[in-house]
Amino acid sequence: MGNTASKSKMISVTILLSDAELRLNIQSDGAQPLSHEAVKEAVIAKYHSDAGLTEAFIEEDRLVIQWMPEHINREAEAYHQAAVEFAKRKLIDKAMANWEKGINLNPHDADYRYKLSLLLYEKKQYADAILHLERAVTLCPIHYKAHLLLGMTWLKLRKFEKAENALEDSRALHMKNMLVHLNLGAVYSVQRKFNEAIAAFEVCTELNPREARAYLGLARIYTVISDTEQANRFFRRVAELAPGTKMAEYAQRAIKVDSVVVPDESKTRQSGSSDSPSLRATAQPVENRDDQFSMGMGHYIAGQYNQAAQQYKAFLQTHPSDDYAWYLLGETLLRLGKPEEAADCFKRSIRLNDKRGLYFKCLGVALHQLGKTNEVTQVLKKAIELGKRDGLSFSIYGANLLRSRKIDDGINYLQMAIKKNPNNPYALYQLALGLVQQNETDKAKMYLDQIMAFPAASPIKDQAVKMIQTLSIP
């Protein structure tokens, strides 16, 4: 097809000339800044693609960068249009199949790959999404949406440096996308680059003053750096913007005051109080009865689990009937590698409030770590009945059904777990185990191969290697 058709698929980026050198990281050889014409030529060289045409031109005080494909395949474009319609009707599998057909006919179309990756991301098929997105940004280096989605996908896989690089590439090309700044804030927070994280979240709130997730990110950072006043202000903003949500409940409980006294860890260790969920004096008294609880939330956010446990215990001395506090203490004890004590806390939560599936789910996790298979299946069955129909619940429930020799039921729940999250290596491995027990080794190898395709190393991957070797022995 001709150039007119190609222009209909053009990607365009506009940047102020005064910002271009800094934003696009274009280096000058000398002390003087580059001329506008030199900036234009440097941009064309930087974003050159062998699979398309990159152009740049100057409009008054702005630099416009454009990319268009070399050609368009009519048949591939028909599949693309069909895929768009299927996607609008939420017929995801049909949409994906049509974009895959389009890619087979025209593998150099960056937009097909980006659109397919959006659906792969929604289905949590992150490894496949990354393959298409990396190719998309090679084909069209100025595809800022593909850079953004690539960064978000790497973030899901906890590959923070790769996520940072992709998100920064997207931000350089398009500064006004709120999601770029939100995700960069999350990445910087994990990397403890707090100044950069604060700046990213603040830009996010400027672009969308009602984005509760950005305020929550700010609140967590200010909690970690012990700026109580700022943390409280942002927690209150979260509660205001997202009423009735778990995010708001979390924020309300995290609000604290400056008068909280941090416990002396050496004294609490000597007393032995950190080794048991018992409520002997675990923190110094404070004026407001909710202060220990709020301080515990702050310590937990900062990863200071011993201190968090002490504060929860101190809170429970005066509030022994707070089911949520028992749950939070249990979560903290799990983080400290104390599943037996955590299980006791979750049981107390359930005695006080047996209507929350979350408590049964977490008790199931603790009991699973303790190897109490029969109890796990009973507790997680109740959690699922109460609405905890998530990948973790299904995974652990299915694994313990296998251990109970209920192979068909176990396989069923593990398949449900994988449907929730196809990148769940534990569920994939357990499902392979179940299939081996049913002598379906070919199917088992298929799921083991999926584990091997994950980019990150893990103990599950090592176990998968051993099982593959075992299954390969004649």
Secondary structure as the mmCIF struct_conf table of DSSP 4:
data_model
#
loop_
_struct_conf.conf_type_id
_struct_conf.id
_struct_conf.beg_label_comp_id
_struct_conf.beg_label_asym_id
_struct_conf.beg_label_seq_id
_struct_conf.end_label_comp_id
_struct_conf.end_label_asym_id
_struct_conf.end_label_seq_id
HELX_RH_AL_P HELX_RH_AL_P1 ASN A 3 LYS A 7
TURN_TY1_P TURN_TY1_P1 SER A 8 LYS A 9
STRN STRN1 ILE A 11 LEU A 16
HELX_RH_AL_P HELX_RH_AL_P2 LEU A 17 ARG A 23
TURN_TY1_P TURN_TY1_P2 LEU A 24 ASN A 25
HELX_LH_PP_P HELX_LH_PP_P1 ILE A 26 SER A 28
BEND BEND1 ASP A 29 GLN A 32
HELX_LH_PP_P HELX_LH_PP_P2 PRO A 33 SER A 35
HELX_RH_AL_P HELX_RH_AL_P3 HIS A 36 LYS A 46
TURN_TY1_P TURN_TY1_P3 TYR A 47 TYR A 47
TURN_TY1_P TURN_TY1_P4 ASP A 50 ALA A 51
STRN STRN2 GLY A 52 GLU A 59
TURN_TY1_P TURN_TY1_P5 GLU A 60 ASP A 61
STRN STRN3 ARG A 62 PRO A 69
BEND BEND2 GLU A 70 GLU A 70
HELX_RH_AL_P HELX_RH_AL_P4 ARG A 74 LYS A 88
TURN_TY1_P TURN_TY1_P6 ARG A 89 LYS A 90
HELX_RH_AL_P HELX_RH_AL_P5 ILE A 92 LEU A 105
TURN_TY1_P TURN_TY1_P7 PRO A 107 HIS A 108
HELX_RH_AL_P HELX_RH_AL_P6 ALA A 110 GLU A 122
TURN_TY1_P TURN_TY1_P8 LYS A 123 LYS A 124
HELX_RH_AL_P HELX_RH_AL_P7 TYR A 126 LEU A 139
TURN_TY1_P TURN_TY1_P9 PRO A 141 ILE A 142
HELX_RH_AL_P HELX_RH_AL_P8 TYR A 144 LYS A 156
TURN_TY1_P TURN_TY1_P10 LEU A 157 ARG A 158
HELX_RH_AL_P HELX_RH_AL_P9 PHE A 160 LEU A 173
TURN_TY1_P TURN_TY1_P11 MET A 175 LYS A 176
HELX_RH_AL_P HELX_RH_AL_P10 MET A 178 VAL A 190
TURN_TY1_P TURN_TY1_P12 GLN A 191 ARG A 192
HELX_RH_AL_P HELX_RH_AL_P11 PHE A 194 LEU A 207
TURN_TY1_P TURN_TY1_P13 PRO A 209 ARG A 210
HELX_RH_AL_P HELX_RH_AL_P12 ALA A 212 VAL A 224
TURN_TY1_P TURN_TY1_P14 ILE A 225 SER A 226
HELX_RH_AL_P HELX_RH_AL_P13 THR A 228 LEU A 241
BEND BEND3 ALA A 242 ALA A 242
TURN_TY1_P TURN_TY1_P15 PRO A 243 GLY A 244
BEND BEND4 THR A 245 THR A 245
HELX_RH_AL_P HELX_RH_AL_P14 LYS A 246 ALA A 254
TURN_TY1_P TURN_TY1_P16 ASP A 258 SER A 259
HELX_LH_PP_P HELX_LH_PP_P3 VAL A 260 PRO A 263
HELX_RH_AL_P HELX_RH_AL_P15 GLU A 265 SER A 271
TURN_TY1_P TURN_TY1_P17 GLY A 272 GLY A 272
HELX_RH_3T_P HELX_RH_3T_P1 SER A 273 ASP A 275
BEND BEND5 SER A 276 PRO A 277
BEND BEND6 ARG A 280 ALA A 281
BEND BEND7 ALA A 283 ALA A 283
BEND BEND8 GLU A 287 ASN A 288
TURN_TY1_P TURN_TY1_P18 ARG A 289 ASP A 290
HELX_RH_AL_P HELX_RH_AL_P16 ASP A 291 ILE A 301
TURN_TY1_P TURN_TY1_P19 ALA A 302 GLY A 303
HELX_RH_AL_P HELX_RH_AL_P17 TYR A 305 THR A 318
TURN_TY1_P TURN_TY1_P20 PRO A 320 SER A 321
HELX_RH_AL_P HELX_RH_AL_P18 ASP A 323 ARG A 335
TURN_TY1_P TURN_TY1_P21 LEU A 336 GLY A 337
HELX_RH_AL_P HELX_RH_AL_P19 PRO A 339 LEU A 352
TURN_TY1_P TURN_TY1_P22 ASP A 354 LYS A 355
HELX_RH_AL_P HELX_RH_AL_P20 GLY A 357 GLN A 369
TURN_TY1_P TURN_TY1_P23 LEU A 370 GLY A 371
HELX_RH_AL_P HELX_RH_AL_P21 THR A 373 GLU A 385
TURN_TY1_P TURN_TY1_P24 LEU A 386 GLY A 387
BEND BEND9 ASP A 390 ASP A 390
HELX_RH_AL_P HELX_RH_AL_P22 GLY A 391 ARG A 403
TURN_TY1_P TURN_TY1_P25 SER A 404 ARG A 405
HELX_RH_AL_P HELX_RH_AL_P23 ILE A 407 LYS A 420
TURN_TY1_P TURN_TY1_P26 PRO A 422 ASN A 423
HELX_RH_AL_P HELX_RH_AL_P24 PRO A 425 GLN A 437
TURN_TY1_P TURN_TY1_P27 GLN A 438 ASN A 439
HELX_RH_AL_P HELX_RH_AL_P25 THR A 441 MET A 452
TURN_TY1_P TURN_TY1_P28 ALA A 453 ALA A 453
BEND BEND10 PHE A 454 ALA A 456
HELX_RH_AL_P HELX_RH_AL_P26 PRO A 459 SER A 472
#
